């Protein structure tokens, strides 16, 4: 009963975080801001969903496979986000700056 509840909390939290990441894609003005929104949320979203599925699976080969996917996503997702932002910077895409000062707002 407790494991079921924890599993559903993880699954729903991961789904909600995925929706928030999708809103971030549409809300932020440039690639770098969007990349930040998706880079953070996709890793945490996938990990929460995989944790919830792993709790549902119990001790089995499926849980081992989910843990392996968890580790691979933890290592590759931030690297891919960094590579995309780095490629955009080398391609000449400039971040959107504040028009009054010519600097980043933050």
C-alpha angles and dihedrals in degrees: 000000000000093000090050091052093048090048093053092046090054093045094048093044090051092049092048091048089051089055091049089051090051090052089050091056091057097037104050120081106224143028095261094054091045091047090054092050094049097037093058099038100044093056095047093039093053092045094051091048092047091048090051092049091047091054089051092049095052120197103340144111088271090060090050091052091048090051090051091051088048091056094045092050091047090056102037106037098065090042092053092048091051092047092052093049091046092050090050091051093049089046090060101255107149124206117253108260134196107274095217099054103019089230135101112277091232 
